[in-house]
Amino acid sequence: MAIELLPLPLPASADKSKLAEFGREVKGVNPAEVSPEEFKEIEQALYKYGALLFRNAKVSPAQQYALTKAFDPQSESYGHGNNKTGSTKKSILHPDLKTIPSVPQVQLIGNGTVYNHEGLAEAKLKHPSHTTFHKTRVSPEDEEKGVTRFYRWHIDAALYDLNPPKVTTLYGLTVPQGAKQVCRYDDGTGDELEVPLGTTAFVSGKVMFDILPPELKSLAVRAKVKYAPHPYVWMAPARAMPTGLGIESEGLEMSLEELPPWEEEKLKVLPVVWKNPVTGDLHFQVHPCGAMELLVDPLPEGAKREGALYPDGAHITDLKEVRELLYKMQRPGIAPSLVYPHDWQENDFVLFHNRGCVKTQSTLISYISPVLHGAISGSYCDLDDLLPTSTFHATTMTIELIPLPLPASADATKLAEFGREVKGVSPAEVSPEEFKEIEQALYKHGVLLFRNAKLSPAQQCALTKAFDPQSENYGHGNDKAASRNISIFGLKTIPSVPQVQLIGNGTVYNHEGIAEAKLKHPSHKTFHKTRVPPEDEARGMTRFFRWHIDAALYDVNTPKVTTLYGLKVPRGPKQVCRYDDGTGDELEVPLGTTAFVSGKVMFDILPPEFKSLAVRSRVKYAPHPYVWVSRARAMPTGLGIESEGLEMPLEELPPWEEEKIKVLPVVWKNPVTGDLHFQVHPCGAMELLVDPLPDGAKREGALYPDGAHMTDLEEVRELLYKMQRPGISPSVSLFGASDTRKEADYMRCYSSFIHMIGTSKDFVYLQENDFVLFHNRGLMHTVVGAFKQDQVRVFHQCNLAASDVPTGPTLEDVRAYA
């Protein structure tokens, strides 16, 4: 049965922009009986969303333990080990837990007296409350009015000897009903939060890290916490702060010599920031109550020192200083708008990523509280997988660029610099310093991928606009309003941000101010002269739709960049993209892929006579080109139009003006690298203007040495096709049987395999919430394949009509290649 993931209802106080991806209700699977395939989906979902809820579950302690253990098959023992019993009865954990005899990894927790439960004749349970742990408490009068506090924000971990568990499971068997209460922070801020009785509250470690200012991010990724030995015994005499986020510094901690026997090598020194094993996100994961010392590494070589905290590193042993610093970093992350308080129902089964979030109980309960089974399995793993790999410094974060794997057939010498995954920055919140790095990287690498992005249409538009601050309007300008314009096929404008378009497939409801949007993924079947036969299509054969540059090609200038944000990506089998041009070329592609080719490579692989022609040529595009070609049909490769005379006569087009027609260079110059990119939208090309060879250039073998003005449409198209076709080939012989070239494609695939991580031998599989930024003046792209109507694909696309025209080759470039 397919697993369905539904967003958890957030409280009215929640900041939905930050918590939209936190927590999911899981339907379609029983947590008591999970198949290997289902577990893979659950595992990916847990690490992506942090907490999973299964309603109406029926799970035995053994089944609960089995599912918990599945996340770490080598784990065996309860996550707090022996530190909760025996000689450590002073541990603050001791009153809270009762062990299930038959499955000692599962604990019985809750409130009140429980009889004859899973081998326990009688269990007196006590719901932990701030009244027994905080330095101060809510007054009895306020308590009567329903005021309470968070108990203790924590990670489930022994913090001594054993490693922090990867996951925790909680199973609610008896859940009392009662009025909601108000959880007060009582720290002078006035913060408070309405919570259900007996709630378990969660905050995201990712959000806690993401909202830090740069100087604290820099400190966090360089810091490690040294926890006290037997920390829950060590802290037992002390009392907590009113927020439940750490201990008051009054010198009440038990001295180390009074603790149960301990060994230095068993002390835990853990990173402040832990890395998500699936998403790669960084999570601020510190148990503030047990922290004893802080070890800070110095800034890496080359990092900016201005404004940095502890730029030369530090070993902070003053407990008050350690706590104040950690509190300063963690307190923003427990703000009311960032807390998810779970409203327990009987038979709720909650699975949460213990290395990715921080939790607490709240509420004083004077009668029976939730009776829960909790399983947290000790984790025997190498903690290296927790260490952050991104590097931050004082005023900005150092962006990490990771090469995107190339297809197996690719010529790595030509494509090694094409495409990068970006880590260490959120595209939703880019500082001026970070933008400079992103801008340089984009023009150098052509395509940038940001994993697990969370950004609104306004934020997407803002980043797009940053590349051209004077740009204002959508890249297709007013021409998109023409009813026969093929460029607007499948586009719906986001009302609040008209520069951002909703594209995809299927029907989407209540999306960013759009009540209902019927989307249609463009397919070769409606645009090519010929189509893949139905019987071949049934076997997974398809074609490229239309190789293009995002541009109106009339009146307004070609956008500098395009951004694509994938919100929903459907599943389906791979397809085979056929070229059907007599070459036998074909390429295996995921369903609904977006394919990119480098304009630089397209130019670089040309033989000398075509390089000479390209640097001397300009294309004159038709007025309203997408209306002009609307009756015509494309070639089977999607690279241009068949010449059958079906173009709309110029006099039948919407009104147009000669001065608004675009005449653009065939080759565009990269503003950062100076490289030349072959950039022609073949579908809209109407004429070709060729300058003569410069003085002193060799005429032997040159094409059109005296220049030319080519107005024969078939001749224009044939010449452009001859120059561009090699650049989209999977494996070709370029202009001669002896000159074999390898693949010039780089496929960037919006895969149908949701949550799939890594690569196959041919493709990079992208996921929901991937954000792609590409240099629209440096490459070409196309969609591929076809969806069924019930396969829903949702993307946001943004490009802005530029404030300037693309720059063509310089005179020096012409002389070099002519």
C-alpha positions in Angstrom: 0.0 0.0 0.0 1.4 3.4 -0.9 2.2 5.6 2.1 0.5 8.9 2.3 2.0 11.8 4.2 -0.3 14.6 5.4 0.9 17.9 7.1 0.3 18.0 10.8 -2.1 20.8 11.9 0.0 23.6 13.3 -1.2 25.9 16.1 -2.4 29.4 15.1 0.7 30.9 16.6 3.0 28.9 14.4 5.3 30.5 11.8 4.1 28.3 8.9 7.0 29.4 6.6 9.4 27.8 9.0 7.4 24.8 10.2 5.7 23.8 7.0 8.0 20.9 6.6 8.0 19.8 10.2 6.0 16.8 11.0 3.7 14.5 8.9 0.8 12.2 9.7 1.4 8.8 8.0 -1.4 6.9 6.4 -1.4 3.7 4.5 0.9 1.7 6.8 0.7 0.0 10.1 3.7 0.7 12.3 3.3 -2.7 13.9 3.9 -4.5 10.5 6.2 -2.5 8.3 7.6 -4.1 5.1 11.2 -3.4 4.0 9.9 -1.2 1.2 7.6 0.7 3.6 10.4 1.2 6.1 12.5 2.8 3.4 9.8 5.4 2.8 9.3 5.9 6.5 13.0 6.4 7.1 13.3 9.0 4.3 10.2 10.8 5.6 11.4 10.8 9.2 14.7 12.4 8.4 13.0 14.9 6.1 10.1 15.9 8.4 11.5 15.2 11.9 8.4 13.7 13.4 5.8 11.2 12.1 2.4 10.5 13.6 0.5 7.3 13.1 -3.2 7.5 14.3 -5.1 4.6 15.8 -2.1 2.4 16.0 -2.1 -1.0 17.7 1.5 -1.8 18.6 2.9 -4.2 21.2 6.1 -3.3 23.1 8.0 -5.8 21.0 6.7 -4.3 17.8 7.5 -0.8 19.0 11.1 -1.9 19.8 11.4 -3.6 16.5 10.5 -0.5 14.5 12.8 1.7 16.7 15.7 -0.8 16.2 15.2 -0.8 12.5 16.7 2.6 12.3 19.9 1.3 13.8 20.0 -2.5 13.5 23.2 -2.8 15.7 21.6 -1.0 18.6 20.5 -3.2 21.5 20.1 -1.3 24.8 17.8 1.4 26.1 19.2 4.8 25.2 19.9 5.8 28.8 21.7 2.6 29.6 22.3 1.8 33.2 22.4 5.4 34.2 18.7 5.4 35.2 18.8 2.8 38.0 21.0 1.1 40.5 23.5 3.4 42.2 22.1 6.4 40.4 18.8 6.8 42.1 19.5 10.5 42.4 19.2 10.9 38.7 16.4 13.2 37.7 15.3 10.6 35.2 14.6 7.9 37.8 11.0 8.9 38.8 9.8 9.2 35.3 10.3 5.7 33.9 9.3 2.1 34.5 10.8 -0.7 32.4 8.6 -3.2 30.5 9.9 -6.5 31.8 9.6 -8.5 28.6 11.1 -5.7 26.5 13.5 -3.7 28.6 14.2 -1.2 25.8 10.6 0.1 26.2 9.7 2.3 29.1 6.3 2.9 30.7 5.8 6.7 31.3 2.9 8.8 32.3 1.0 9.7 35.5 -1.1 7.9 38.1 -1.2 4.3 39.2 -1.4 1.6 36.5 -2.2 -2.0 37.3 -1.4 -5.3 35.5 0.3 -3.6 32.6 2.6 -5.7 30.4 4.0 -7.7 33.3 4.0 -4.9 35.8 1.6 -5.7 38.7 1.5 -2.0 39.8 3.3 1.0 38.4 3.1 4.4 40.1 3.9 6.9 37.4 4.7 10.6 37.9 4.3 13.1 35.0 7.4 15.4 35.3 6.5 19.0 36.1 8.3 22.3 36.4 7.1 22.5 40.0 9.8 19.9 41.0 12.6 21.0 38.7 12.5 24.8 38.1 14.1 27.3 40.5 10.8 29.2 40.5 7.3 27.9 39.8 4.0 29.2 38.6 2.0 30.5 41.5 -0.8 28.3 42.8 -3.4 31.0 41.9 -2.1 31.1 38.3 -1.9 27.4 38.2 -5.6 27.2 39.1 -6.3 29.4 36.1 -4.5 27.0 33.8 -1.0 28.5 33.6 1.9 26.1 33.3 5.5 25.9 31.9 7.7 23.7 29.8 9.4 21.1 31.9 12.8 20.4 30.4 13.9 20.9 26.8 16.1 18.0 25.9 17.4 15.3 23.6 16.9 11.7 24.6 20.4 10.7 25.4 22.5 9.3 28.3 25.2 11.8 27.4 27.7 9.6 29.1 29.2 6.3 27.8 26.4 5.6 25.3 25.7 7.4 22.0 22.6 9.5 21.4 19.8 7.5 20.0 18.8 8.1 16.4 15.1 8.0 16.9 12.5 7.8 19.7 9.1 6.3 19.5 6.2 7.2 21.8 2.9 5.3 21.9 -0.1 6.8 23.7 -2.4 4.2 25.4 -4.4 6.3 27.9 -4.9 10.0 27.3 -6.9 12.1 29.7 -9.1 14.9 28.5 -8.9 18.4 30.0 -9.0 22.1 29.2 -6.1 23.6 27.4 -3.5 25.5 29.4 -1.2 28.5 28.8 2.5 27.7 28.9 4.4 30.7 30.1 8.0 31.4 29.5 8.4 33.7 32.5 11.7 35.1 31.3 10.7 38.7 31.0 9.7 38.4 27.3 6.0 37.9 27.9 6.1 34.9 25.6 3.4 32.3 26.2 1.7 29.5 24.2 -1.6 27.8 24.5 -1.1 24.0 24.8 -3.2 20.9 25.1 -3.2 19.2 28.5 -0.2 16.8 28.8 1.3 17.9 25.5 4.7 16.8 24.3 6.2 19.9 22.6 8.8 19.7 19.8 11.1 22.2 18.1 13.2 21.6 15.0 16.9 21.6 15.5 17.2 22.7 11.8 15.1 25.7 12.4 17.0 26.5 15.6 20.2 26.6 13.5 18.7 28.3 10.4 17.5 31.3 12.3 20.8 32.1 14.0 22.6 35.2 12.9 25.9 34.6 10.9 28.2 35.1 13.9 26.4 32.5 16.0 26.2 30.1 13.0 30.0 30.4 12.7 30.4 29.7 16.4 28.0 26.8 16.3 29.6 24.9 13.5 33.0 25.3 15.2 31.9 24.2 18.6 31.7 21.0 20.6 30.0 20.4 24.0 31.7 18.4 26.7 28.9 16.9 28.9 29.3 16.1 32.6 29.8 12.5 33.7 26.5 11.0 34.8 24.9 14.4 33.8 21.4 13.6 35.2 23.0 12.9 38.6 25.4 15.8 38.4 22.5 18.3 37.7 20.1 16.7 40.2 20.6 19.2 43.1 20.4 22.2 40.7 17.2 23.8 39.4 16.2 24.8 35.9 15.4 28.2 34.3 11.8 29.2 33.9 11.8 28.3 30.2 13.0 24.8 30.9 16.0 25.5 28.6 18.9 24.8 30.8 20.0 25.1 34.4 20.4 28.2 36.7 24.0 28.8 37.5 24.0 28.8 41.3 26.8 26.3 42.0 24.4 23.6 43.1 25.7 20.9 40.7 27.0 17.7 42.4 30.8 17.8 42.6 32.5 15.3 40.2 34.1 13.4 43.1 30.6 12.8 44.6 29.3 11.3 41.5 29.0 7.5 40.9 32.3 6.1 39.5 33.1 7.5 36.1 35.8 7.3 33.4 37.2 10.1 31.4 37.1 8.2 28.2 33.4 7.6 28.6 32.6 11.3 28.7 30.7 12.6 25.7 32.2 15.5 23.6 29.6 16.1 20.9 29.3 18.7 18.1 26.9 21.5 18.7 25.5 21.0 15.2 24.6 17.6 13.9 24.2 16.8 10.2 21.1 15.1 8.9 22.1 11.8 7.2 19.5 12.1 4.5 18.9 15.8 3.8 22.3 17.1 4.7 20.7 19.9 6.8 22.4 21.1 10.0 20.6 20.8 13.3 21.4 22.6 16.5 21.4 19.7 18.9 22.5 20.5 22.5 21.1 19.2 25.7 21.7 22.4 27.7 21.1 20.8 31.2 24.0 18.5 30.9 26.5 20.8 29.2 29.7 21.4 31.2 32.3 22.9 28.9 32.5 24.3 25.4 35.3 23.7 23.0 35.5 26.1 20.0 37.8 25.5 17.0 39.5 28.5 15.4 38.2 30.0 12.2 39.4 28.2 9.1 42.2 29.7 7.1 40.9 32.6 4.9 37.7 33.2 6.9 36.8 36.8 7.8 37.7 37.6 11.4 35.7 40.8 11.7 32.8 40.3 14.1 33.7 36.6 14.7 33.2 35.1 18.1 36.3 33.3 19.5 38.1 33.6 16.1 41.2 31.9 17.6 39.1 29.1 19.2 38.5 28.7 22.9 38.0 26.1 25.7 35.3 27.6 27.9 35.2 26.0 31.3 33.3 28.7 33.2 29.9 27.0 33.6 27.9 30.2 33.7 29.6 31.4 30.5 28.9 28.1 28.8 25.2 28.2 29.8 24.7 31.8 28.9 26.2 31.3 25.4 24.2 28.2 24.7 21.0 29.9 26.0 21.6 32.8 23.6 21.8 30.4 20.7 18.9 28.1 21.7 16.3 30.5 23.1 15.2 31.9 19.7 14.5 28.3 18.6 11.9 27.7 21.3 9.9 30.9 20.5 6.1 30.2 20.6 5.9 30.5 16.8 8.4 27.7 16.4 6.9 25.1 18.8 4.7 22.2 17.7 2.7 21.0 20.8 1.3 17.6 20.0 -2.3 17.1 21.1 -2.3 13.4 22.1 -5.1 11.0 21.3 -5.3 7.5 22.5 -3.4 5.0 20.3 -1.3 7.8 18.7 2.1 6.4 17.7 4.8 9.1 17.3 8.2 8.5 15.8 10.7 11.4 15.9 14.2 12.1 14.8 16.0 12.4 18.1 19.1 13.8 16.5 17.1 16.4 14.6 14.8 18.0 17.2 14.5 19.0 20.8 11.4 18.2 23.0 9.8 18.7 26.3 6.7 17.8 28.3 4.6 20.6 29.7 1.6 21.0 32.0 1.0 20.0 35.6 -1.5 17.1 35.8 -3.2 16.4 39.1 -4.9 13.2 37.9 -4.1 10.5 35.5 -2.0 11.7 32.5 -1.1 10.0 29.2 0.2 6.5 29.7 2.9 6.1 27.1 5.4 3.5 25.9 8.7 5.1 25.0 11.5 3.3 23.1 14.8 4.9 22.5 17.4 2.4 21.5 21.1 3.1 22.3 23.0 3.8 19.1 26.3 2.1 18.4 27.5 4.3 15.6 30.5 6.4 14.6 29.7 10.0 15.6 31.6 11.2 12.6 28.2 11.2 10.8 27.1 14.0 13.1 29.9 16.4 12.3 29.0 19.4 10.1 30.8 19.8 6.8 29.8 23.3 6.0 32.1 26.1 7.2 30.8 29.4 8.6 32.7 32.5 9.5 31.9 35.8 11.3 30.0 37.8 8.8 28.9 35.3 6.2 28.9 31.6 5.6 31.4 29.9 3.3 29.4 28.3 0.5 30.3 24.8 -0.3 30.0 23.7 -4.0 29.8 20.0 -4.7 30.1 18.7 -8.3 27.0 17.1 -9.7 27.6 13.6 -11.0 27.8 13.4 -14.8 26.1 10.7 -17.0 28.3 7.7 -17.5 28.8 8.6 -21.2 29.8 12.2 -20.5 33.1 13.7 -21.5 34.2 14.9 -18.1 36.9 17.0 -19.6 34.2 19.2 -21.2 31.5 19.0 -18.5 33.5 18.8 -15.3 32.7 22.5 -14.5 29.0 22.2 -15.4 26.6 22.2 -12.5 27.1 22.3 -8.7 25.1 21.5 -5.6 25.2 24.4 -3.1 25.5 23.8 0.6 25.8 26.2 3.5 23.2 28.8 2.4 19.5 29.0 2.2 18.2 30.5 -1.1 15.4 32.1 0.9 17.7 34.2 3.0 20.9 35.2 1.1 23.2 37.9 2.5 25.0 40.3 0.1 28.2 38.4 0.7 26.6 35.1 0.0 24.9 36.4 -3.1 28.3 37.4 -4.5 29.5 33.9 -4.1 26.3 32.5 -5.6 26.5 34.9 -8.6 30.1 33.9 -9.4 29.3 30.2 -9.0 26.3 30.5 -11.3 28.1 32.1 -14.2 31.0 29.7 -13.8 29.0 26.5 -13.4 25.7 27.2 -15.3 23.4 25.4 -12.9 23.1 25.5 -9.1 21.1 23.1 -7.1 19.9 23.8 -3.5 18.5 20.7 -1.7 15.5 20.9 0.7 14.9 24.5 0.1 12.0 26.3 1.8 11.1 29.6 0.1 8.0 31.5 -0.8 7.2 32.9 -4.3 8.2 36.4 -3.0 11.6 35.0 -1.9 12.1 33.2 -5.2 11.4 36.4 -7.1 13.7 38.3 -4.8 16.7 36.0 -5.5 15.9 36.0 -9.2 15.8 39.8 -9.3 19.1 40.1 -7.4 20.9 39.1 -10.6 19.3 42.1 -12.3 18.0 44.6 -9.8 16.5 46.8 -12.5 14.4 44.0 -13.8 10.7 44.0 -12.8 8.4 42.0 -15.1 8.0 38.3 -16.0 10.5 37.3 -18.8 7.8 36.9 -21.5 6.4 40.3 -20.9 3.0 41.2 -22.3 3.4 38.6 -25.1 2.3 35.9 -22.8 -1.3 37.3 -23.0 -1.6 36.4 -26.6 -4.1 33.5 -26.8 -2.2 31.5 -29.3 1.2 32.0 -27.7 2.8 28.5 -27.3 5.2 29.8 -24.7 2.5 30.2 -22.1 1.3 26.6 -22.4 0.6 25.3 -19.0 1.5 28.5 -17.1 -0.6 30.0 -14.3 0.5 33.3 -12.6 0.9 33.5 -8.8 -1.5 36.4 -8.0 0.6 37.9 -5.2 3.9 37.6 -7.2 3.0 37.8 -10.9 6.7 37.3 -11.9 6.4 33.7 -10.6 4.5 31.1 -12.6 2.9 27.9 -11.5 3.7 25.1 -13.9 3.3 21.4 -13.9 0.6 18.8 -14.5 -2.8 17.9 -13.0 -5.3 19.9 -11.0 -4.0 21.9 -8.0 -6.3 23.4 -5.5 -5.9 26.4 -3.1 -2.4 27.1 -4.1 -0.9 30.5 -3.3 -4.1 32.4 -3.9 -5.2 30.2 -6.8 -8.5 28.4 -6.0 -8.1 25.8 -8.8 -5.4 25.5 -11.5 -5.5 22.9 -14.2 -1.9 22.4 -15.3 -0.7 20.6 -18.4 2.8 19.3 -18.8 3.9 20.1 -22.4 4.5 17.1 -24.6 5.9 16.4 -28.0 2.5 14.9 -28.9 1.0 18.4 -29.3 4.0 20.2 -30.9 6.0 17.8 -33.1 5.1 17.1 -36.7 5.3 13.4 -35.9 4.8 11.6 -32.6 6.0 8.4 -31.0 3.5 5.7 -32.0 1.0 4.8 -29.2 2.4 1.3 -28.9 5.9 2.6 -28.4 4.6 5.2 -26.0 3.0 2.4 -23.9 6.5 0.8 -23.7 7.9 4.1 -22.3 9.2 5.8 -25.4 9.1 9.6 -25.5 10.9 12.7 -26.9 12.4 16.1 -25.9 9.6 18.7 -26.1 11.3 21.9 -27.2 14.9 23.0 -26.7 14.8 26.7 -25.8 16.0 29.7 -23.9 13.5 31.4 -21.6 12.9 34.6 -23.6 10.0 36.5 -25.2 12.3 37.2 -28.1 10.2 40.3 -28.9 10.2 43.7 -27.2 11.7 42.6 -23.9 15.2 41.4 -23.2 16.2 37.8 -22.5 16.3 37.0 -18.7 19.7 36.5 -17.2 18.6 33.7 -14.9 15.7 31.3 -14.3 14.8 29.7 -11.0 12.7 26.5 -10.7 11.3 25.3 -7.4 9.9 21.8 -7.2 7.1 21.4 -4.7 5.5 18.1 -5.9 7.1 15.5 -8.1 5.1 12.5 -9.3 6.4 8.9 -9.5 6.6 6.8 -12.6 8.9 4.4 -14.5 11.8 5.7 -16.5 11.3 6.4 -20.2 13.5 6.3 -23.3 13.9 9.6 -25.0 14.3 9.0 -28.8 15.7 11.5 -31.2 13.9 9.9 -34.2 16.1 11.8 -36.7 17.7 8.8 -38.3 20.7 8.7 -36.1 19.4 6.1 -33.7 20.2 8.3 -30.8 18.2 7.7 -27.6 18.6 8.4 -23.9 17.1 6.8 -20.8 15.4 9.5 -18.7 13.2 9.7 -15.6 9.6 10.7 -16.0 9.1 14.4 -16.4 12.8 15.3 -16.6 14.2 18.7 -17.4 17.2 18.4 -19.6 20.0 21.0 -19.9 22.9 21.4 -22.3 25.7 23.9 -22.0 25.9 26.7 -24.5 29.6 26.8 -23.9 30.1 23.2 -24.8 27.8 23.6 -27.8 30.2 26.3 -29.0 33.4 24.6 -28.0 32.8 21.4 -29.9 32.1 23.2 -33.2 34.8 22.8 -35.9 36.7 26.0 -36.9 34.5 26.9 -39.8 31.4 26.9 -37.7 33.0 28.8 -34.9 34.0 31.5 -37.4 30.4 31.6 -38.7 28.9 31.7 -35.2 31.0 34.6 -33.9 30.1 36.7 -37.0 26.4 35.9 -37.0 23.2 37.4 -35.5 19.7 36.0 -35.5 16.7 38.1 -36.4 13.7 36.7 -34.5 10.1 36.9 -35.8 7.7 39.3 -34.1 5.6 37.6 -31.5 7.6 34.4 -32.3 5.5 32.0 -30.2 2.4 33.1 -32.1 4.2 33.1 -35.4 5.1 29.3 -35.0 1.9 28.3 -33.3 0.5 26.6 -36.4 3.9 25.0 -37.4 5.2 21.8 -35.9 8.6 20.9 -34.5 11.3 18.5 -35.5 11.5 15.1 -33.8 14.5 16.2 -31.7 12.6 19.2 -30.4 15.4 21.4 -31.8 13.6 23.8 -34.1 10.6 23.8 -36.5 9.9 21.8 -39.7 9.9 24.0 -42.7 6.5 23.5 -44.2 5.3 27.1 -44.7 2.9 26.8 -41.8 4.1 29.9 -39.9 1.5 32.6 -39.4 1.9 35.5 -42.0 3.3 38.6 -40.3 0.2 40.5 -41.2 -2.0 38.1 -39.2 0.1 38.5 -36.1 -1.0 40.7 -33.2 0.2 44.3 -33.8 4.0 44.6 -33.8 6.6 47.2 -34.4 9.9 46.8 -36.3 12.0 48.4 -33.6 10.8 45.9 -31.0 12.0 42.9 -33.1 15.0 41.2 -31.5 18.3 40.8 -33.4 20.6 39.0 -31.1 24.1 37.5 -31.5 24.4 33.8 -32.1 27.2 33.6 -29.5 26.8 35.3 -26.1 29.7 36.3 -23.8 29.7 35.1 -20.2 30.0 38.2 -18.0 32.2 36.5 -15.4 34.3 33.9 -17.2 34.4 35.6 -20.6 33.5 32.2 -22.3 31.4 32.2 -25.4 28.1 30.4 -25.4 26.1 29.3 -28.4 22.7 30.8 -27.5 20.0 30.5 -30.2 16.3 29.7 -29.7 15.8 27.8 -33.0 12.0 27.9 -33.0 11.8 31.7 -33.2 14.6 32.3 -35.6 13.5 34.0 -38.9 16.6 35.4 -40.5 20.4 35.2 -40.2 22.8 38.1 -40.6 26.4 37.2 -41.1 29.2 39.8 -41.0 32.1 39.4 -43.4 35.5 38.1 -42.2 37.6 40.7 -40.5 40.6 42.0 -42.4 43.5 39.5 -42.4 41.4 36.5 -41.7 42.0 33.3 -43.8 39.3 32.9 -46.4 40.0 29.3 -47.3 37.2 27.0 -46.0 35.3 29.9 -44.5 31.5 30.0 -44.7 30.1 33.2 -46.1 33.4 35.0 -46.0 31.9 38.2 -47.5 28.9 38.1 -45.1 25.3 37.3 -45.9 21.7 38.2 -45.1 19.9 34.9 -45.1 16.1 35.3 -45.4 15.2 31.8 -46.7 13.6 30.3 -43.6 14.5 26.7 -44.6 18.1 27.6 -45.2 18.3 29.5 -41.8 16.9 26.5 -40.0 19.1 24.0 -41.6 22.2 26.0 -40.9 21.3 26.5 -37.2 20.3 22.9 -36.8 23.7 21.8 -38.2 25.5 23.9 -35.6 23.2 23.0 -32.6 22.4 19.4 -33.1 25.8 18.1 -32.0 25.4 19.9 -28.7 22.3 17.8 -27.7 23.6 14.4 -28.7 24.1 11.6 -26.2 27.0 10.2 -28.3 27.8 11.5 -31.7 30.2 11.7 -34.6 30.7 15.4 -35.1 31.2 16.6 -38.7 33.1 13.6 -39.8 33.4 9.9 -39.0 36.9 10.3 -37.7 36.0 13.0 -35.2 34.1 11.1 -32.5 32.8 13.2 -29.6 31.3 12.0 -26.4 28.1 13.2 -24.9 27.5 17.0 -24.6 24.3 16.7 -22.6 24.0 17.1 -18.9 20.6 15.9 -17.7 19.3 17.6 -14.6 16.4 15.4 -13.7 13.2 16.3 -11.8 12.7 12.7 -11.0 9.5 10.8 -10.5 11.1 9.1 -7.5 10.1 11.2 -4.6 12.6 11.2 -1.7 15.1 9.2 -3.7 18.6 10.2 -2.8 21.9 9.9 -4.8 22.4 8.8 -8.4 22.0 6.0 -10.7 24.6 5.5 -13.4 23.1 8.1 -15.6 21.2 10.7 -13.6 21.0 12.9 -10.5 17.7 12.3 -8.8 16.2 15.5 -7.5 13.6 15.6 -4.8 10.7 17.7 -3.7 11.8 21.1 -2.4 14.8 21.2 -4.7 15.6 24.7 -5.9 17.4 25.1 -9.2 19.0 28.3 -10.4 20.3 28.3 -14.0 22.1 30.8 -16.2 19.5 31.4 -18.9 22.0 33.2 -21.1 24.5 30.3 -20.9 22.5 27.1 -21.7 19.4 25.6 -23.3 16.8 23.3 -21.7 13.7 21.3 -22.4 11.1 19.3 -20.6 10.8 15.6 -21.6 8.1 12.9 -21.4 4.4 13.0 -20.7 2.2 12.6 -17.6 -1.2 11.3 -17.1 -3.8 13.8 -15.9 -3.8 12.3 -12.4 -0.1 12.6 -12.0 0.3 15.9 -10.2 3.5 17.9 -10.7 3.9 21.4 -9.1 6.7 23.8 -9.8 7.3 27.5 -9.4 9.2 29.2 -12.2 10.6 32.7 -12.2 12.5 34.7 -14.8 12.6 38.4 -15.3 12.9 40.4 -18.5 16.4 41.8 -18.3 17.5 45.4 -18.2 20.1 44.9 -20.9 20.7 42.8 -24.0 23.1 39.9 -24.1 26.6 40.8 -24.9 28.0 39.2 -28.1 31.6 38.4 -29.0 34.2 41.2 -28.9 36.3 42.2 -31.9 39.1 40.2 -30.3 36.9 37.1 -30.1 35.9 37.5 -33.8 39.5 37.8 -34.8 40.5 34.8 -32.6 37.9 32.4 -34.2 37.5 33.9 -37.7 
